[in-house]
């Protein structure tokens, strides 16, 4: 790569770059928290969720808290077209040119969308071995989250997941404060108004800035196309475009539903198309790695049983539903999808339970290791209340659990006890505010 290009990029960062207006995100660590950073800190999440802004937030914090100056920091965005030819050997030129321009070595290295650099993990490992830098990276590929990467970096790595805005964050962006007392006043209506917006338009920061449905839909369509062409077709060099397109379409229209590779293969054959089960299984992984979907497995203590059974699929953000069917036809599944996103955000291992009746979620507490069972439905009424309650009591009995949850859109809160077990009925929006 030409040294002049590297010099231009560093000079722009040092002299001309102006930070955009940043609304702080929840859980992004401050400069003080990262002051003595020893590991490689990876900010991971879907495209356009706010990873770059999280990096800006950290850089601003470092500067404001007088932990670092601008000329202590290198910031590289590997989606910059000028860095398309950047290779591992260019790292030495990068560091040398930075010293040439500033008279000192950098302390902080911020590499945005680092997975676009060839052999990025080897580069990071080499830089980290020098123990001279604090390294923060970002990436739009879930491979950065998986244990193999942490193993490859040999204990030098910890990750931070950034998803589109949560319901809590949307309230803050709308300057709406909340407390337990507000739940019982007319201001509850403000919370529900924002929650209704979240159900319809999701939490992508750029999307919620627009007011018209057309503009929002167009932006989500652009995200969808970028994921399809750039993050999946190009990244994995897929030739069977029609197969991955069919799978993504299924996910759009059937979110919060079971996905069977065998059934999908048969449906393709009936439509005159073909794809092996292995290929389809790989494609499902690619959709996860591109942060288009979240999946849950059937709950079982047997790993083989979990792998062999159909997956349940969820979209990474409710906004993608804008590209499928109408909200009114899909609202119950959107509600369930929102719960799945929040559980994924909290890094829970999520499963569905299917014996007698299907229960939406079985989750494992990260601290205690205890299981919780959660069922989501739009509302409880004379037609479904008995069925839903009996179903969750059955799952609780089978799993030896003392409590469970039924989450609804906005039903009255209550608790139901039976045989020493208790079900808590709570609105989803309130659960989202109380979930820690």
Beta strands, then each sheet from edge to edge (+ up, - down):
strand 1: 40-44
strand 2: 73-77
strand 3: 108-112
strand 4: 134-139
strand 5: 157-161
strand 6: 257-259
strand 7: 293-298
strand 8: 311-315
strand 9: 350-354
strand 10: 358-364
strand 11: 371-376
strand 12: 403-408
strand 13: 414-418
strand 14: 421-427
sheet 1: 2+ 3+ 4+ 1+ 5+
sheet 2: 6+ 8- 7+ 9+ 10- 11+ 12+ 14+ 13-
end
